[in-house]
Amino acid sequence: MSTKVVKFGGSSLADAQQFRKVIDIIRADETRRFVVPSAPGKRFAGDEKVTDMLYACHRQAQAGEDCTAALEKIRARYQEIIDELGLSTDLTGEFDTISQMLAKGANADYAASRGEYLNGIVLADALGYPFVDAAKLVKFQQNGNLDNQLTYNLIKNILGDMGRAVIPGFYGALPDGKVKTFSRGGSDISGSLVAWGVQADLYENWTDVSGVLMADPRIVKNAKKIDVITYMELRELSYMGATVLHEDAIFPVRMAGIPIHIKNTNRPQDVGTLIVAQTDDSDAAGHITGVAGRKGFSFINLEKDMMNSEIGFGYRVLGVLAKHGVSFEHLPTGIDTLTVVLESAYVQPLRHQLIEDLCAAVNPDSVAIEDGMALIATVGRGMVKNKGTAARIFEALTEAGINIRMIDQGSSEMNIIIGVEESDFENAIAAIYQKFA
């Protein structure tokens, strides 16, 4: 029997009306056997996500304040869903446990994870499916890294004997049993892990958009939808700011060759976007798949005569970053110049120390840090076979009056990354999109 794993985001489960849509979607296809829910999201503009409410509740508890009222507000969100669906689900004991755990000093990960945990219980009752706590399946090592093999084995062995189940997303457990969460949006990863473990035929990721768009709709109005995209392309776009799918959700299903289908809970009839391992390069219309970017970068610019002949120069530069636990994004070089691109958040608290240590390590003729930079990636599997892609990108930026501060291209020739000043970010993305759309 075919098996689909279906993950629903917070907007898909924000209230009882959205729950009904989700239940109808699941029941419309008997192969949708394993369900991974997020915590309830915003119901309307200005509303709060349950996860944010739980974080706030934890901060109150940590400050020694009484968070009873805050917990009651969260409980009311779930009770409203339960009542409107006509369920008999009783979360009294669960909220008592949460209150006790917070009073005992439970960490923020535990508090935040309860959103998915409680939503999983409610959805399982509504569907008549068994509920399986993600802490029994998703395991982290003591250092916080995901234990891939143990997680795979547990999912395979526990869920493999079950016909159907609801498994909350976003969290798992450390070896000592303490709850550990993924980063925000991590329910995508949970769904991908479940799909990998049960060897699903398809991983459906249901959200509030009808697929992956070629550009951020907040920047480019009516951006075109991408019908088919490869894992590698989506990884590039997700990392550079595309938010439909968590970037790390790609790896588990990619290893198993399981396609991902991005679908819209509010418009289930829409085709969506299919994410696959490989596809015909000739169908990459317009020669690019999408354009995405992020702000918040700094450039460390080093200059030194005869740098290219100095053995170990780059090694010593990277050694300084490693010493401070800082990872770099890109490393464009010239004969006598080297630029290290890093997230500004890493640079700011270490600014003077980094300059001092770099001077001691490589004795540059000059070293300077530039802030307020943005990176933009133009991505496409068809780019490698189509001449003039880079020229069109640069032409678009020149016509828009935008100065390019950095150019970098991946060895796969699937992406071209340019650096611009943050003030040019939105205009640059719009200009590149319009050149290829």
C-alpha positions in Angstrom: 0.0 0.0 0.0 1.3 3.5 -0.9 2.2 5.7 1.9 2.2 9.5 2.1 3.5 11.6 5.1 1.6 14.9 5.4 2.8 17.8 7.4 0.6 20.8 8.1 1.9 24.2 9.1 0.6 26.5 11.8 -1.6 28.5 9.5 -3.3 25.3 8.4 -4.2 24.4 12.0 -4.8 27.9 13.5 -8.5 27.3 14.4 -11.4 24.8 14.1 -12.2 25.9 10.6 -8.7 25.2 9.4 -8.7 21.9 11.3 -11.8 20.8 9.3 -9.9 21.6 6.0 -7.0 19.5 7.2 -9.3 16.6 8.2 -11.0 16.6 4.8 -7.7 16.6 3.0 -6.4 13.6 5.0 -9.6 11.7 4.6 -9.7 12.4 0.9 -6.7 10.1 0.3 -6.3 6.9 2.3 -2.6 6.8 1.5 -2.1 9.9 3.8 -1.3 7.7 6.7 1.2 9.6 8.9 0.4 13.2 9.9 2.9 15.8 11.3 1.2 18.9 12.7 2.7 22.3 13.8 1.4 24.4 16.6 -1.6 26.7 15.9 -0.5 29.8 14.0 -2.1 33.2 13.7 -5.9 33.3 13.0 -5.9 36.8 11.8 -3.6 39.8 11.5 -2.3 40.9 14.9 -3.0 37.5 16.5 -0.3 35.5 18.3 1.1 32.2 17.4 0.8 29.6 20.2 4.6 29.0 20.0 5.3 32.7 20.7 2.7 32.6 23.6 4.6 29.6 25.1 7.9 31.3 24.8 6.5 34.3 26.6 5.0 32.0 29.3 8.4 30.5 29.8 10.1 33.9 30.2 7.5 34.7 32.9 8.3 31.5 34.8 12.0 32.0 34.5 11.5 35.5 36.0 9.7 34.0 39.0 6.4 35.4 37.8 3.0 33.6 37.9 2.2 32.4 34.4 -1.2 30.9 35.2 -3.0 33.5 33.2 -0.8 33.1 30.2 -1.2 29.3 30.3 -5.0 29.7 30.6 -5.0 31.9 27.5 -3.2 29.2 25.6 -5.5 26.5 27.0 -8.5 28.6 25.7 -7.1 28.4 22.2 -7.1 24.7 22.2 -10.4 24.4 24.0 -12.1 26.6 21.4 -10.9 24.2 18.7 -12.0 21.2 20.7 -15.5 22.6 21.4 -16.1 23.7 17.8 -15.1 20.3 16.5 -17.3 18.6 19.0 -14.5 16.6 20.5 -14.3 15.2 24.0 -10.5 15.7 24.3 -9.5 16.8 27.8 -6.2 18.6 28.1 -6.5 19.4 31.8 -3.9 16.9 32.9 -1.5 18.1 30.1 -1.7 21.7 31.2 -1.2 20.7 34.8 1.9 18.9 33.8 3.2 21.9 31.8 2.5 24.2 34.7 4.5 21.9 37.1 7.4 21.5 34.6 7.7 25.3 34.2 7.6 25.8 37.9 10.5 23.3 38.2 12.6 25.2 35.7 11.9 23.4 32.4 13.9 24.9 29.5 12.5 27.0 26.7 12.6 24.1 24.3 10.2 22.1 26.5 7.8 25.1 26.7 7.8 25.8 23.0 7.4 22.1 22.0 4.1 21.9 23.9 2.4 23.7 21.0 2.9 20.9 18.6 2.5 18.3 21.3 -1.0 19.5 22.3 -2.0 20.1 18.7 -1.0 16.5 17.9 -3.2 15.2 20.6 -6.2 17.2 19.4 -5.7 16.3 15.7 -5.2 12.6 16.6 -8.5 12.6 18.4 -10.3 14.3 15.6 -9.0 11.8 13.1 -9.2 8.7 15.3 -5.5 8.1 14.7 -3.0 6.9 17.4 -0.8 9.7 18.8 2.9 9.1 19.1 5.0 11.6 21.1 7.9 12.8 18.9 10.2 12.5 21.9 10.0 8.7 21.4 11.1 8.9 17.8 13.3 11.9 17.1 16.6 11.7 19.0 19.4 14.2 19.5 23.0 13.6 20.6 24.1 15.3 23.9 25.8 18.1 21.8 22.5 19.0 20.2 23.1 17.4 16.8 20.4 15.2 15.4 21.1 11.4 15.8 20.1 10.5 12.3 20.6 6.7 12.5 18.9 6.3 15.8 16.0 8.5 14.7 15.6 6.5 11.5 15.6 3.2 13.3 13.1 4.3 15.9 10.7 5.7 13.3 11.1 2.6 11.1 10.5 0.2 14.0 7.8 2.0 15.9 5.7 3.5 13.0 6.4 0.6 10.7 4.0 -1.5 12.8 1.3 1.1 12.8 -1.1 1.7 9.9 -1.6 5.4 10.8 -0.4 7.9 13.3 -0.1 11.6 14.3 3.4 12.7 15.3 3.9 16.3 16.4 6.6 18.2 14.7 9.4 20.6 15.8 10.9 18.6 18.6 12.6 15.4 19.9 14.6 14.4 22.9 18.2 14.4 24.1 19.8 11.2 25.6 18.7 12.3 29.1 15.1 12.6 28.0 15.0 16.4 28.0 13.1 18.0 25.1 15.1 19.5 22.3 13.6 21.5 19.4 14.7 22.3 15.9 15.0 25.9 14.9 11.8 27.7 14.0 9.9 26.1 11.2 11.5 22.7 12.2 8.2 20.8 11.8 9.2 20.6 8.2 12.3 18.6 9.3 10.1 16.3 11.5 7.9 15.5 8.5 10.9 14.8 6.4 12.4 12.4 9.0 9.1 10.6 9.3 8.9 10.2 5.5 12.4 8.9 5.5 11.8 6.4 8.3 8.6 4.9 6.9 10.0 5.0 3.4 7.1 7.0 2.1 6.3 7.3 -1.5 5.6 11.1 -1.1 6.0 13.8 1.5 3.3 16.4 1.3 4.0 19.7 3.0 0.8 21.7 3.4 1.0 25.4 4.0 -0.9 28.6 3.1 0.7 29.1 -0.4 0.2 27.1 -3.6 3.8 26.2 -4.0 7.3 27.8 -4.3 7.4 31.1 -6.1 10.2 32.4 -8.2 10.7 35.4 -5.9 9.5 36.8 -2.5 5.9 38.0 -3.1 6.6 40.8 -0.7 9.1 42.2 -3.1 7.8 41.0 -6.5 4.0 41.2 -6.9 2.4 38.2 -8.6 5.7 36.3 -8.8 5.3 33.1 -10.9 5.0 29.7 -9.3 7.6 27.0 -9.8 5.9 23.8 -11.0 8.9 21.5 -10.6 12.2 22.1 -8.7 15.1 19.9 -7.7 16.2 19.3 -4.1 19.5 21.2 -4.8 17.7 24.2 -6.2 15.3 24.4 -3.3 18.1 24.0 -0.8 19.9 27.0 -2.4 16.7 29.1 -2.4 15.7 28.1 1.1 19.1 28.9 2.5 19.0 32.3 0.8 15.7 33.3 2.3 12.8 31.4 0.5 10.6 30.5 3.4 8.1 27.9 2.1 10.2 25.0 3.4 12.9 24.8 6.1 16.3 24.3 4.4 17.2 21.3 6.5 14.0 19.5 5.6 15.5 18.5 2.3 18.2 16.2 3.5 16.3 13.2 4.9 14.0 12.8 1.9 16.8 13.5 -0.6 18.8 10.6 0.8 15.8 8.3 0.2 14.8 9.8 -3.1 11.3 10.7 -1.8 9.6 13.6 -3.6 8.2 16.5 -1.7 4.9 18.1 -2.8 4.2 21.7 -1.5 0.4 22.2 -1.3 -2.0 24.8 -0.2 -4.4 23.8 2.6 -6.8 26.6 1.6 -6.7 25.6 -2.1 -6.1 21.8 -2.2 -7.1 21.7 -5.8 -4.0 23.8 -6.9 -1.2 21.8 -8.4 1.5 23.1 -6.1 5.2 22.6 -6.5 6.9 19.2 -6.8 10.4 18.8 -5.5 12.4 15.9 -7.0 15.9 14.6 -7.2 16.4 15.2 -10.9 14.4 16.6 -13.8 15.0 17.5 -17.4 17.1 20.6 -17.6 15.4 21.6 -20.8 12.2 22.4 -18.9 13.9 25.2 -16.8 12.0 27.9 -18.6 13.7 31.3 -18.7 17.0 29.6 -17.7 16.5 30.3 -14.0 14.3 28.7 -11.3 14.2 31.5 -8.8 15.9 34.4 -7.1 16.2 34.8 -3.3 18.4 36.6 -0.9 19.1 37.7 2.7 20.3 40.8 4.4 22.5 41.1 7.5 26.0 40.3 6.2 29.4 41.8 6.7 32.5 41.6 4.5 36.0 41.3 5.9 38.3 42.6 3.2 42.0 41.8 3.4 44.7 43.0 1.1 48.3 41.9 0.9 50.9 42.1 -1.9 51.9 38.6 -3.2 49.1 37.0 -1.1 48.7 34.3 -3.9 52.3 33.1 -3.3 52.0 32.9 0.5 51.4 29.3 1.4 48.8 28.9 4.1 47.4 32.5 4.0 43.8 31.4 3.6 44.3 28.6 6.1 45.4 31.0 8.8 42.5 33.4 8.0 40.0 30.6 8.5 41.9 29.5 11.6 41.0 32.8 13.2 37.3 32.3 12.4 37.5 28.8 13.8 39.1 30.0 17.0 36.1 32.2 17.6 33.5 29.6 16.5 32.5 31.7 13.5 31.5 30.1 10.2 31.8 31.9 6.9 29.4 32.1 4.0 31.6 32.9 1.0 35.3 33.4 0.3 35.8 35.3 -3.0 39.5 36.0 -3.8 41.8 38.0 -6.1 45.6 37.8 -6.5 46.3 40.1 -3.6 42.8 40.3 -2.0 40.5 38.1 0.0 37.0 38.8 1.2 35.3 36.7 3.9 31.5 37.0 4.0 29.9 36.4 7.4 26.6 37.0 9.1 26.8 40.4 10.8 25.4 38.8 14.0 28.6 36.8 14.4 30.9 39.8 13.6 29.5 42.5 15.8 30.5 41.2 19.3 33.9 40.1 18.0 34.7 43.0 15.6 37.9 44.4 17.2 39.1 41.0 18.3 38.8 39.6 14.8 40.7 42.4 13.3 43.4 42.1 15.9 43.7 38.3 15.5 43.7 38.6 11.6 46.5 41.1 11.7 48.5 38.8 14.0 47.9 35.7 11.9 48.5 37.0 8.3 50.0 40.6 8.7 47.8 42.1 5.9 48.6 45.4 4.3 45.0 46.4 5.1 42.0 44.9 6.8 38.5 46.4 7.0 35.0 45.3 7.8 32.0 46.5 5.8 28.5 46.1 7.3 25.1 46.5 5.8 25.5 44.0 3.0 23.0 41.6 1.4 23.5 38.4 -0.7 21.2 37.5 -3.6 21.3 34.1 -5.3 20.0 33.5 -8.8 19.4 29.7 -9.0 18.5 27.4 -11.9 19.4 23.9 -13.1 19.3 25.2 -16.7 21.9 27.9 -16.1 24.9 25.7 -16.8 23.6 25.0 -20.4 22.4 28.4 -21.3 24.9 31.0 -22.3 24.6 34.6 -21.1 22.8 34.0 -17.8 25.4 36.0 -15.8 25.4 38.7 -18.4 21.7 39.1 -18.1 21.9 39.3 -14.3 24.6 42.0 -14.5 22.6 43.9 -17.2 19.5 43.9 -15.0 21.4 45.3 -12.1 23.2 47.9 -14.3 19.9 49.1 -15.7 18.5 49.4 -12.2 21.5 51.5 -11.2 22.7 48.9 -8.6 26.4 48.5 -7.8 27.6 44.9 -7.4 29.9 44.5 -4.4 30.7 40.8 -4.7 30.3 38.0 -7.3 30.5 34.3 -6.4 29.4 31.2 -8.4 29.0 27.6 -7.1 31.1 24.9 -8.7 27.9 23.2 -9.9 27.1 26.4 -11.9 23.5 26.1 -10.5 23.7 29.5 -8.8 25.3 32.9 -9.1 25.5 34.9 -5.9 26.0 38.6 -5.9 26.6 41.0 -3.0 24.9 44.4 -2.8 24.3 47.0 -0.2 21.2 46.4 1.9 19.6 49.6 0.5 19.7 48.0 -3.0 18.4 44.6 -1.9 14.7 44.8 -2.9 15.4 46.6 -6.1 18.1 44.1 -7.1 15.8 41.1 -6.6 13.0 42.7 -8.5 15.3 43.7 -11.4 16.7 40.2 -11.7 13.3 38.6 -11.6 11.9 40.9 -14.3 14.8 40.2 -16.6 14.1 36.4 -16.5 10.3 36.2 -15.8 
